[in-house]
Amino acid sequence: MKRILAIRTSDKDYAEGLAKRFGQNGDSPFEVMVFTDGGAYSEYIKGNRIDVLLCDEELFHEYKEGSGAKLVCPLSEVSIINETVCESTPIFKYQASEKIMEEIMTRFRMVIQADIPESVIEIRDKRIYSVCSPIGGSYSSTFALALAKYYSLQGKTLFITFDPFFILPETDKDPKNRDLTDLIFYLDEKEAYIPDFIREITIKHGNLECISGVSHWFDLYDLSPQSMNVLLQVVCKIPDYENIIFDVGIIGAASMEVFLTSEKIYVTENDEPGSILKLNEWKRQLRFCDRADLLERLKEVTVPKDELLKGRYSYEDLLNGRLGRFMEESEGMRHNR
């Protein structure tokens, strides 16, 4: 979904021309809307979101608090050189549209960065890895669990899967068992009890503790970015865990919070036709939503097919075959078979 950029000015020709020039950039992260009438803008924001508002400089103080926008930028007819760029610094309206967009994006990144929870800074003593894939059949969940098993050899590790169809080894998916569905409920209602609840529902295998996926895939749509932040803060404050591995599964708004806290983002791929095209499209969409910084954390892996992991398998099988040897080569620690 594109972010919304609104232009609020009395100069209709300027606004429509700027919107047209913005639209000529196919990679623009914004859908641009023009408002030359204050009443029309006020009606629009009653039921719709605005991410960025560009407005005439004389309207800035009017809209600074009541615009409904995350970011409000004043447009000035005077070019001002200012070494300290902030939200209230005017943008010269008669410069090239590319320069205007560049200034908008610089300020918008500041806003996004400010929205990242403090826990992102506080939890760096934990190793947090996430595994995902825009490509089907790339063994992303199996790889994520093997990665968790691998790191559990070094210290206590928590594995959380958001793949509703992934079955943990040596277990049967039973709706009567407590799982991620129950945890999602606790995130919204009973935050103080979450650490104890996590300890109760985890499936333990040595230093590896696993939280099974949701009872039904639609339960994932109840998981908001805010709830995901609560989960991240809670699990990262549990002193027992040295490593936390997230099997991201369905990529959505809440997943972005996991990516933001991850030291490394593993992206599994395969040799199927179109695999590279899908991966490149996913990267393009990350840039599109202004999260190109995450590309630096990506580690692309082609997971080998392991005969030991066909059908039902045990936790020990995860590292005893081809996948285990691949993990050793990839991560650099020997596993005593």
C-alpha positions in Angstrom: 0.0 0.0 0.0 1.4 3.4 -1.0 1.8 6.1 1.6 -0.3 9.3 1.1 1.3 12.6 0.3 -1.2 15.6 0.3 -0.4 19.0 -1.2 -2.5 21.7 0.5 -2.1 25.0 -1.3 -4.2 27.7 -2.9 -2.0 27.6 -6.1 -3.9 25.0 -8.1 -1.6 25.1 -11.1 1.5 24.6 -9.0 0.0 21.8 -7.0 -1.3 19.8 -10.0 2.0 20.3 -11.8 4.0 19.1 -8.8 1.8 16.1 -8.4 2.2 15.2 -12.0 6.0 15.4 -11.8 5.9 13.3 -8.7 3.8 10.7 -10.5 6.3 10.5 -13.4 8.7 8.8 -11.0 7.5 5.2 -11.0 9.4 4.3 -7.8 7.8 7.0 -5.7 6.6 5.6 -2.4 3.7 8.1 -2.3 0.2 8.5 -3.8 -0.2 12.2 -4.3 -3.4 14.1 -3.6 -4.1 17.8 -4.1 -6.3 20.0 -1.9 -6.8 23.7 -2.8 -9.7 24.0 -0.4 -9.3 23.8 3.3 -12.8 22.4 3.9 -12.2 19.5 1.5 -9.0 18.6 3.3 -10.7 18.7 6.7 -13.4 16.4 5.5 -10.9 14.0 3.9 -8.8 13.5 7.1 -11.9 12.7 9.2 -11.9 9.2 7.7 -8.6 8.8 5.9 -4.9 8.8 6.8 -2.3 11.3 5.5 1.4 10.4 5.8 3.0 13.6 4.6 1.4 17.0 4.1 3.0 19.7 2.0 1.3 23.0 2.7 1.8 26.7 2.0 4.1 28.3 4.6 1.4 30.5 6.0 -0.7 27.4 6.7 2.0 25.5 8.5 1.0 26.6 12.1 -2.6 25.8 11.4 -1.8 22.3 10.2 1.2 21.5 12.5 -1.0 20.0 15.2 -4.3 19.3 13.5 -3.3 18.0 10.0 -3.8 14.3 10.7 -0.4 13.8 9.0 2.7 12.1 10.4 4.9 14.8 8.8 4.0 18.4 7.9 6.4 20.3 5.6 5.9 24.0 4.8 6.4 25.2 1.2 8.2 28.5 0.8 8.6 30.9 -2.1 12.0 31.9 -0.7 15.1 29.7 -0.9 16.6 29.3 2.6 20.0 27.8 3.4 19.7 26.0 6.8 22.3 23.5 8.0 19.9 22.0 10.5 17.0 20.3 8.7 13.9 19.6 10.7 10.1 19.3 10.1 9.5 23.0 10.3 12.4 24.0 7.9 10.7 25.4 4.8 11.1 23.6 1.5 11.7 25.9 -1.5 8.7 25.2 -3.7 10.3 26.2 -7.1 13.2 23.8 -7.1 13.2 20.6 -9.1 10.6 18.1 -8.0 13.3 15.4 -7.5 15.0 17.8 -4.9 11.7 18.4 -3.2 11.0 14.6 -2.9 14.5 14.1 -1.6 13.9 16.6 1.1 10.6 15.0 2.0 12.1 11.6 2.2 15.0 12.8 4.4 12.4 14.2 6.9 10.1 11.2 6.6 12.9 8.8 7.5 13.5 10.8 10.7 9.8 10.4 11.6 9.9 6.6 10.9 13.1 6.3 12.9 11.4 8.1 15.8 8.6 5.6 15.7 10.9 2.6 16.2 10.4 1.4 19.8 13.1 2.0 22.4 13.3 -1.8 22.8 15.1 -1.9 19.5 18.0 -0.1 21.1 17.8 -1.9 24.5 17.9 -5.5 23.2 21.2 -5.6 21.4 22.6 -8.0 24.0 20.3 -10.6 22.4 21.0 -12.3 19.1 17.8 -11.8 17.1 17.5 -13.4 13.7 14.5 -13.7 11.4 13.9 -16.0 8.5 11.5 -15.3 5.7 10.9 -15.9 2.0 8.8 -14.4 -0.7 9.3 -17.7 -2.5 7.3 -20.8 -1.9 8.9 -24.2 -1.4 12.2 -22.8 -0.2 12.1 -24.6 3.2 12.2 -21.3 5.2 10.5 -22.7 8.3 12.6 -25.8 8.4 15.7 -23.7 8.0 14.5 -21.3 10.8 14.0 -24.2 13.2 17.4 -25.7 12.2 19.0 -22.3 12.8 17.4 -22.2 16.3 18.6 -25.7 17.1 22.1 -24.7 15.9 22.2 -21.7 18.2 20.7 -23.6 21.1 24.1 -25.5 21.2 25.6 -22.2 22.3 22.9 -21.0 24.7 19.3 -21.0 25.5 17.3 -20.2 22.3 13.6 -19.3 21.7 12.0 -20.2 18.4 8.7 -18.6 17.4 7.0 -19.5 14.2 4.4 -17.3 12.4 3.9 -20.0 9.8 0.4 -21.4 10.5 1.1 -24.6 8.6 4.4 -25.5 10.0 4.4 -28.5 12.4 7.1 -28.8 15.0 8.9 -32.1 15.3 7.6 -34.8 17.6 4.2 -33.0 18.1 0.8 -32.9 16.6 -1.1 -29.7 15.8 -4.0 -29.7 18.3 -6.3 -26.7 18.6 -6.8 -27.7 22.3 -3.1 -27.0 23.0 -2.0 -23.5 23.8 0.0 -21.8 21.1 0.7 -18.5 19.4 -3.1 -17.8 19.1 -3.3 -17.7 22.9 -0.1 -15.6 23.2 -1.6 -13.0 20.8 -4.6 -12.7 23.1 -2.2 -12.1 26.1 -0.3 -9.4 24.2 -3.5 -7.3 24.0 -5.0 -8.1 27.4 -2.5 -9.4 30.0 0.9 -8.0 29.4 2.1 -8.5 33.0 1.6 -12.3 32.7 3.3 -12.7 29.3 6.7 -14.0 30.5 5.2 -16.7 32.7 2.7 -17.6 29.9 5.6 -18.0 27.4 7.4 -20.3 29.8 4.2 -22.4 30.1 3.4 -22.8 26.4 6.9 -23.4 25.0 7.9 -26.9 23.8 11.3 -27.6 25.3 14.1 -29.6 23.8 17.4 -29.1 25.7 18.3 -25.4 25.3 15.8 -25.0 22.5 12.3 -23.7 23.4 9.6 -23.4 20.7 6.3 -21.7 20.4 4.0 -23.4 18.0 2.2 -21.5 15.3 -1.4 -20.2 15.5 -4.4 -22.5 15.6 -5.8 -21.0 12.4 -4.1 -18.7 9.9 -6.7 -15.9 10.3 -5.5 -15.5 13.9 -2.4 -13.8 12.5 -4.5 -10.9 11.2 -5.2 -10.0 14.8 -1.5 -9.4 15.4 -0.9 -5.6 15.0 2.5 -3.9 14.8 1.8 -2.6 18.3 1.2 -6.1 19.7 4.3 -7.4 17.9 6.3 -4.6 19.7 4.9 -5.8 23.0 6.0 -9.3 22.2 9.5 -8.2 21.2 10.0 -6.2 24.3 8.8 -9.0 26.6 10.9 -11.8 25.1 14.0 -9.7 24.9 13.7 -8.9 28.6 13.5 -12.6 29.6 17.0 -13.1 30.8 17.1 -16.9 30.0 17.2 -16.4 26.3 20.5 -15.6 24.5 19.1 -16.1 21.0 15.7 -15.5 19.5 14.8 -16.9 16.1 11.6 -15.7 14.3 10.1 -17.8 11.5 8.3 -14.9 9.9 6.0 -16.9 7.7 3.3 -14.5 6.3 4.9 -11.2 5.6 2.7 -8.3 6.9 2.8 -5.0 8.8 3.7 -6.7 12.1 6.6 -8.6 10.4 8.3 -5.3 9.8 8.7 -4.8 13.5 10.6 -8.1 13.7 12.8 -7.1 10.7 13.7 -3.8 12.4 15.0 -5.6 15.5 16.8 -8.4 13.7 20.6 -8.5 13.5 20.3 -10.6 10.4 17.4 -11.5 8.1 17.8 -14.8 6.4 15.9 -15.0 3.1 15.6 -18.6 1.7 15.4 -19.2 -2.1 15.5 -22.1 -4.5 16.4 -22.9 -8.0 12.9 -22.8 -9.4 12.2 -20.6 -12.4 11.1 -17.1 -11.3 12.7 -17.4 -7.9 15.2 -14.6 -8.5 12.4 -12.5 -10.0 10.3 -12.8 -6.9 13.2 -12.1 -4.6 14.1 -9.0 -6.6 10.5 -7.8 -6.5 10.5 -8.2 -2.7 13.6 -6.1 -2.5 12.0 -3.5 -4.7 9.0 -3.3 -2.4 11.3 -2.9 0.6 12.8 0.1 -1.2 9.4 1.3 -2.2 8.2 1.5 1.4 11.5 3.3 2.4 13.1 0.3 4.1 16.1 -0.1 1.8 18.2 -0.1 5.0 17.0 -3.6 5.7 18.7 -4.9 2.6 22.1 -4.6 4.3 20.9 -7.2 6.9 19.7 -9.7 4.3 21.5 -13.1 4.0 20.3 -15.1 1.0 20.5 -18.9 1.5 19.6 -21.8 -0.8 18.6 -24.5 1.7 19.8 -28.0 0.6 17.3 -30.8 0.4 17.9 -33.2 3.2 16.6 -36.8 3.1 16.5 -36.9 6.9 13.9 -34.1 7.0 11.3 -35.7 4.7 8.1 -36.4 6.4 8.2 -36.7 10.2 11.6 -36.0 11.8 13.1 -35.4 15.2 14.9 -32.3 16.6 18.2 -34.3 16.4 17.7 -34.9 12.7 17.8 -31.1 12.0 21.6 -31.0 12.3 22.6 -34.6 11.5 22.3 -34.4 7.7 23.0 -32.1 4.8 21.2 -29.2 6.4 23.4 -29.5 9.5 26.6 -29.5 7.4 25.3 -26.5 5.5 24.6 -24.7 8.8 28.2 -25.4 9.9 29.6 -23.9 6.7 27.3 -21.0 6.8 27.5 -20.1 10.5 31.0 -21.3 11.4 30.4 -23.7 14.3 31.0 -27.4 14.3 28.3 -29.7 15.5 29.3 -33.0 17.2 27.2 -35.7 15.6 
